[in-house]
Each structure stands twice: as C-alpha cells, then as structure tokens.
C-alpha cells in the first residue's frame, strides 16, 4: 500500500500549466536539482 499524503500529486500534475514555448522546462529543473543535490552530498563527505 502507498502511504497517505496530504497532497494529491496526480491532481497537481494534471493542473500544471506548461507553456507551449518551453514544455521541457520542468524536466530541466528536475535534472538541475538532482545534480545540485548530488554535488551537495559529495561536498559533505
């Protein structure tokens, strides 16, 4: 079973407005955030 959360993620994604001129912007943000998180983790060692 999945844990209960206070936010319905599927609804939030469905309501997300993406501009037609930059549809991949959220993907770039995810990649950028992941790279920064990895760098921060490496720097903590």
PyMOL Python script that loads the backbone (N, CA, C, O; Angstrom):
from pymol import cmd

cmd.read_pdbstr("""\
ATOM      1  N   UNK A   1       0.821  -1.187   0.000  1.00  0.00           N
ATOM      2  CA  UNK A   1       0.000   0.000   0.000  1.00  0.00           C
ATOM      3  C   UNK A   1       0.869   1.256   0.000  1.00  0.00           C
ATOM      4  O   UNK A   1       1.992   1.252   0.503  1.00  0.00           O
ATOM      5  N   UNK A   2       0.333   2.314  -0.566  1.00  0.00           N
ATOM      6  CA  UNK A   2       1.032   3.585  -0.603  1.00  0.00           C
ATOM      7  C   UNK A   2       0.701   4.386   0.644  1.00  0.00           C
ATOM      8  O   UNK A   2      -0.425   4.326   1.137  1.00  0.00           O
ATOM      9  N   UNK A   3       1.673   5.141   1.164  1.00  0.00           N
ATOM     10  CA  UNK A   3       1.380   5.962   2.340  1.00  0.00           C
ATOM     11  C   UNK A   3       0.423   7.103   1.991  1.00  0.00           C
ATOM     12  O   UNK A   3       0.434   7.618   0.873  1.00  0.00           O
ATOM     13  N   UNK A   4      -0.392   7.482   2.950  1.00  0.00           N
ATOM     14  CA  UNK A   4      -1.322   8.583   2.746  1.00  0.00           C
ATOM     15  C   UNK A   4      -0.553   9.899   2.813  1.00  0.00           C
ATOM     16  O   UNK A   4       0.282  10.093   3.697  1.00  0.00           O
ATOM     17  N   UNK A   5      -0.834  10.788   1.888  1.00  0.00           N
ATOM     18  CA  UNK A   5      -0.217  12.107   1.917  1.00  0.00           C
ATOM     19  C   UNK A   5      -1.304  13.166   1.933  1.00  0.00           C
ATOM     20  O   UNK A   5      -2.451  12.906   1.572  1.00  0.00           O
ATOM     21  N   UNK A   6      -0.930  14.348   2.352  1.00  0.00           N
ATOM     22  CA  UNK A   6      -1.913  15.424   2.403  1.00  0.00           C
ATOM     23  C   UNK A   6      -2.087  16.089   1.040  1.00  0.00           C
ATOM     24  O   UNK A   6      -3.008  16.883   0.853  1.00  0.00           O
ATOM     25  N   UNK A   7      -1.216  15.774   0.095  1.00  0.00           N
ATOM     26  CA  UNK A   7      -1.280  16.376  -1.232  1.00  0.00           C
ATOM     27  C   UNK A   7      -1.569  15.308  -2.272  1.00  0.00           C
ATOM     28  O   UNK A   7      -0.951  14.243  -2.275  1.00  0.00           O
ATOM     29  N   UNK A   8      -2.503  15.600  -3.142  1.00  0.00           N
ATOM     30  CA  UNK A   8      -2.805  14.688  -4.222  1.00  0.00           C
ATOM     31  C   UNK A   8      -1.907  15.059  -5.402  1.00  0.00           C
ATOM     32  O   UNK A   8      -2.217  15.978  -6.160  1.00  0.00           O
ATOM     33  N   UNK A   9      -0.799  14.344  -5.550  1.00  0.00           N
ATOM     34  CA  UNK A   9       0.203  14.675  -6.563  1.00  0.00           C
ATOM     35  C   UNK A   9      -0.350  14.560  -7.972  1.00  0.00           C
ATOM     36  O   UNK A   9      -0.039  15.392  -8.824  1.00  0.00           O
ATOM     37  N   UNK A  10      -1.148  13.565  -8.229  1.00  0.00           N
ATOM     38  CA  UNK A  10      -1.702  13.378  -9.575  1.00  0.00           C
ATOM     39  C   UNK A  10      -2.551  14.586  -9.985  1.00  0.00           C
ATOM     40  O   UNK A  10      -2.477  15.045 -11.125  1.00  0.00           O
ATOM     41  N   UNK A  11      -3.348  15.092  -9.059  1.00  0.00           N
ATOM     42  CA  UNK A  11      -4.159  16.276  -9.344  1.00  0.00           C
ATOM     43  C   UNK A  11      -3.288  17.492  -9.617  1.00  0.00           C
ATOM     44  O   UNK A  11      -3.566  18.273 -10.527  1.00  0.00           O
ATOM     45  N   UNK A  12      -2.237  17.648  -8.830  1.00  0.00           N
ATOM     46  CA  UNK A  12      -1.352  18.798  -9.024  1.00  0.00           C
ATOM     47  C   UNK A  12      -0.678  18.741 -10.385  1.00  0.00           C
ATOM     48  O   UNK A  12      -0.546  19.767 -11.052  1.00  0.00           O
ATOM     49  N   UNK A  13      -0.251  17.563 -10.806  1.00  0.00           N
ATOM     50  CA  UNK A  13       0.396  17.418 -12.109  1.00  0.00           C
ATOM     51  C   UNK A  13      -0.599  17.697 -13.229  1.00  0.00           C
ATOM     52  O   UNK A  13      -0.262  18.367 -14.206  1.00  0.00           O
ATOM     53  N   UNK A  14      -1.812  17.194 -13.097  1.00  0.00           N
ATOM     54  CA  UNK A  14      -2.821  17.430 -14.130  1.00  0.00           C
ATOM     55  C   UNK A  14      -3.183  18.903 -14.273  1.00  0.00           C
ATOM     56  O   UNK A  14      -3.521  19.357 -15.366  1.00  0.00           O
ATOM     57  N   UNK A  15      -3.115  19.648 -13.181  1.00  0.00           N
ATOM     58  CA  UNK A  15      -3.469  21.061 -13.217  1.00  0.00           C
ATOM     59  C   UNK A  15      -2.296  21.959 -13.610  1.00  0.00           C
ATOM     60  O   UNK A  15      -2.471  23.162 -13.803  1.00  0.00           O
ATOM     61  N   UNK A  16      -1.127  21.388 -13.727  1.00  0.00           N
ATOM     62  CA  UNK A  16       0.073  22.163 -14.051  1.00  0.00           C
ATOM     63  C   UNK A  16      -0.022  22.734 -15.456  1.00  0.00           C
ATOM     64  O   UNK A  16      -0.286  22.012 -16.418  1.00  0.00           O
ATOM     65  N   UNK A  17       0.195  24.029 -15.560  1.00  0.00           N
ATOM     66  CA  UNK A  17       0.157  24.693 -16.868  1.00  0.00           C
ATOM     67  C   UNK A  17       1.576  24.797 -17.414  1.00  0.00           C
ATOM     68  O   UNK A  17       2.451  25.388 -16.781  1.00  0.00           O
ATOM     69  N   UNK A  18       1.796  24.222 -18.586  1.00  0.00           N
ATOM     70  CA  UNK A  18       3.104  24.288 -19.240  1.00  0.00           C
ATOM     71  C   UNK A  18       2.995  25.149 -20.488  1.00  0.00           C
ATOM     72  O   UNK A  18       2.148  24.892 -21.343  1.00  0.00           O
ATOM     73  N   UNK A  19       3.839  26.166 -20.604  1.00  0.00           N
ATOM     74  CA  UNK A  19       3.793  26.985 -21.809  1.00  0.00           C
ATOM     75  C   UNK A  19       4.231  26.180 -23.023  1.00  0.00           C
ATOM     76  O   UNK A  19       5.150  25.366 -22.937  1.00  0.00           O
ATOM     77  N   UNK A  20       3.586  26.406 -24.133  1.00  0.00           N
ATOM     78  CA  UNK A  20       3.922  25.665 -25.352  1.00  0.00           C
ATOM     79  C   UNK A  20       5.327  25.979 -25.843  1.00  0.00           C
ATOM     80  O   UNK A  20       5.939  25.163 -26.533  1.00  0.00           O
ATOM     81  N   UNK A  21       5.838  27.140 -25.498  1.00  0.00           N
ATOM     82  CA  UNK A  21       7.171  27.523 -25.968  1.00  0.00           C
ATOM     83  C   UNK A  21       8.286  26.859 -25.175  1.00  0.00           C
ATOM     84  O   UNK A  21       9.412  26.750 -25.660  1.00  0.00           O
ATOM     85  N   UNK A  22       7.979  26.407 -23.942  1.00  0.00           N
ATOM     86  CA  UNK A  22       9.000  25.776 -23.101  1.00  0.00           C
ATOM     87  C   UNK A  22       8.444  24.555 -22.373  1.00  0.00           C
ATOM     88  O   UNK A  22       8.400  24.550 -21.143  1.00  0.00           O
ATOM     89  N   UNK A  23       8.023  23.530 -23.094  1.00  0.00           N
ATOM     90  CA  UNK A  23       7.381  22.393 -22.430  1.00  0.00           C
ATOM     91  C   UNK A  23       8.340  21.536 -21.608  1.00  0.00           C
ATOM     92  O   UNK A  23       7.893  20.805 -20.724  1.00  0.00           O
ATOM     93  N   UNK A  24       9.638  21.603 -21.874  1.00  0.00           N
ATOM     94  CA  UNK A  24      10.584  20.758 -21.161  1.00  0.00           C
ATOM     95  C   UNK A  24      11.224  21.459 -19.969  1.00  0.00           C
ATOM     96  O   UNK A  24      12.110  20.892 -19.330  1.00  0.00           O
ATOM     97  N   UNK A  25      10.799  22.665 -19.659  1.00  0.00           N
ATOM     98  CA  UNK A  25      11.378  23.406 -18.547  1.00  0.00           C
ATOM     99  C   UNK A  25      11.304  22.642 -17.218  1.00  0.00           C
ATOM    100  O   UNK A  25      12.298  22.624 -16.493  1.00  0.00           O
ATOM    101  N   UNK A  26      10.186  22.016 -16.867  1.00  0.00           N
ATOM    102  CA  UNK A  26      10.164  21.242 -15.607  1.00  0.00           C
ATOM    103  C   UNK A  26      11.180  20.092 -15.602  1.00  0.00           C
ATOM    104  O   UNK A  26      11.760  19.787 -14.559  1.00  0.00           O
ATOM    105  N   UNK A  27      11.396  19.463 -16.741  1.00  0.00           N
ATOM    106  CA  UNK A  27      12.385  18.385 -16.811  1.00  0.00           C
ATOM    107  C   UNK A  27      13.786  18.929 -16.558  1.00  0.00           C
ATOM    108  O   UNK A  27      14.572  18.305 -15.846  1.00  0.00           O
ATOM    109  N   UNK A  28      14.104  20.080 -17.131  1.00  0.00           N
ATOM    110  CA  UNK A  28      15.407  20.698 -16.888  1.00  0.00           C
ATOM    111  C   UNK A  28      15.579  21.056 -15.417  1.00  0.00           C
ATOM    112  O   UNK A  28      16.672  20.921 -14.868  1.00  0.00           O
ATOM    113  N   UNK A  29      14.510  21.508 -14.782  1.00  0.00           N
ATOM    114  CA  UNK A  29      14.567  21.840 -13.358  1.00  0.00           C
ATOM    115  C   UNK A  29      14.844  20.599 -12.515  1.00  0.00           C
ATOM    116  O   UNK A  29      15.634  20.641 -11.571  1.00  0.00           O
ATOM    117  N   UNK A  30      14.192  19.505 -12.861  1.00  0.00           N
ATOM    118  CA  UNK A  30      14.402  18.257 -12.118  1.00  0.00           C
ATOM    119  C   UNK A  30      15.847  17.797 -12.247  1.00  0.00           C
ATOM    120  O   UNK A  30      16.466  17.405 -11.258  1.00  0.00           O
ATOM    121  N   UNK A  31      16.381  17.843 -13.451  1.00  0.00           N
ATOM    122  CA  UNK A  31      17.769  17.425 -13.677  1.00  0.00           C
ATOM    123  C   UNK A  31      18.724  18.340 -12.928  1.00  0.00           C
ATOM    124  O   UNK A  31      19.657  17.869 -12.278  1.00  0.00           O
ATOM    125  N   UNK A  32      18.499  19.636 -13.015  1.00  0.00           N
ATOM    126  CA  UNK A  32      19.359  20.597 -12.330  1.00  0.00           C
ATOM    127  C   UNK A  32      19.331  20.390 -10.815  1.00  0.00           C
ATOM    128  O   UNK A  32      20.376  20.393 -10.164  1.00  0.00           O
ATOM    129  N   UNK A  33      18.138  20.211 -10.260  1.00  0.00           N
ATOM    130  CA  UNK A  33      18.019  19.978  -8.816  1.00  0.00           C
ATOM    131  C   UNK A  33      18.711  18.691  -8.397  1.00  0.00           C
ATOM    132  O   UNK A  33      19.318  18.634  -7.328  1.00  0.00           O
ATOM    133  N   UNK A  34      18.626  17.667  -9.220  1.00  0.00           N
ATOM    134  CA  UNK A  34      19.276  16.392  -8.907  1.00  0.00           C
ATOM    135  C   UNK A  34      20.790  16.541  -8.898  1.00  0.00           C
ATOM    136  O   UNK A  34      21.467  16.020  -8.012  1.00  0.00           O
ATOM    137  N   UNK A  35      21.317  17.250  -9.885  1.00  0.00           N
ATOM    138  CA  UNK A  35      22.769  17.464  -9.961  1.00  0.00           C
ATOM    139  C   UNK A  35      23.251  18.239  -8.735  1.00  0.00           C
ATOM    140  O   UNK A  35      24.275  17.897  -8.143  1.00  0.00           O
ATOM    141  N   UNK A  36      22.515  19.278  -8.359  1.00  0.00           N
ATOM    142  CA  UNK A  36      22.918  20.057  -7.183  1.00  0.00           C
ATOM    143  C   UNK A  36      22.850  19.228  -5.910  1.00  0.00           C
ATOM    144  O   UNK A  36      23.717  19.357  -5.045  1.00  0.00           O
ATOM    145  N   UNK A  37      21.846  18.389  -5.782  1.00  0.00           N
ATOM    146  CA  UNK A  37      21.724  17.545  -4.597  1.00  0.00           C
ATOM    147  C   UNK A  37      22.888  16.556  -4.516  1.00  0.00           C
ATOM    148  O   UNK A  37      23.419  16.309  -3.433  1.00  0.00           O
ATOM    149  N   UNK A  38      23.278  15.998  -5.645  1.00  0.00           N
ATOM    150  CA  UNK A  38      24.413  15.063  -5.672  1.00  0.00           C
ATOM    151  C   UNK A  38      25.694  15.792  -5.307  1.00  0.00           C
ATOM    152  O   UNK A  38      26.504  15.280  -4.535  1.00  0.00           O
ATOM    153  N   UNK A  39      25.883  16.996  -5.862  1.00  0.00           N
ATOM    154  CA  UNK A  39      27.077  17.780  -5.542  1.00  0.00           C
ATOM    155  C   UNK A  39      27.128  18.116  -4.053  1.00  0.00           C
ATOM    156  O   UNK A  39      28.189  18.025  -3.436  1.00  0.00           O
ATOM    157  N   UNK A  40      26.003  18.500  -3.477  1.00  0.00           N
ATOM    158  CA  UNK A  40      25.962  18.804  -2.049  1.00  0.00           C
ATOM    159  C   UNK A  40      26.297  17.582  -1.216  1.00  0.00           C
ATOM    160  O   UNK A  40      27.005  17.696  -0.216  1.00  0.00           O
ATOM    161  N   UNK A  41      25.810  16.433  -1.600  1.00  0.00           N
ATOM    162  CA  UNK A  41      26.077  15.200  -0.871  1.00  0.00           C
ATOM    163  C   UNK A  41      27.563  14.853  -0.931  1.00  0.00           C
ATOM    164  O   UNK A  41      28.143  14.431   0.070  1.00  0.00           O
ATOM    165  N   UNK A  42      28.182  15.031  -2.105  1.00  0.00           N
ATOM    166  CA  UNK A  42      29.618  14.744  -2.264  1.00  0.00           C
ATOM    167  C   UNK A  42      30.445  15.734  -1.435  1.00  0.00           C
ATOM    168  O   UNK A  42      31.442  15.347  -0.827  1.00  0.00           O
ATOM    169  N   UNK A  43      30.043  16.992  -1.409  1.00  0.00           N
ATOM    170  CA  UNK A  43      30.768  18.011  -0.661  1.00  0.00           C
ATOM    171  C   UNK A  43      30.714  17.784   0.845  1.00  0.00           C
ATOM    172  O   UNK A  43      31.608  18.222   1.570  1.00  0.00           O
ATOM    173  N   UNK A  44      29.670  17.100   1.325  1.00  0.00           N
ATOM    174  CA  UNK A  44      29.538  16.844   2.762  1.00  0.00           C
ATOM    175  C   UNK A  44      30.508  15.780   3.247  1.00  0.00           C
ATOM    176  O   UNK A  44      30.759  15.681   4.448  1.00  0.00           O
ATOM    177  N   UNK A  45      31.042  15.005   2.364  1.00  0.00           N
ATOM    178  CA  UNK A  45      31.959  13.919   2.774  1.00  0.00           C
ATOM    179  C   UNK A  45      33.310  14.423   3.119  1.00  0.00           C
ATOM    180  O   UNK A  45      34.188  13.639   3.480  1.00  0.00           O
TER     181      UNK A  45
END
""", "prot")
cmd.dss("prot")
cmd.show_as("cartoon", "prot")
cmd.util.cbc("prot")
cmd.orient("prot")
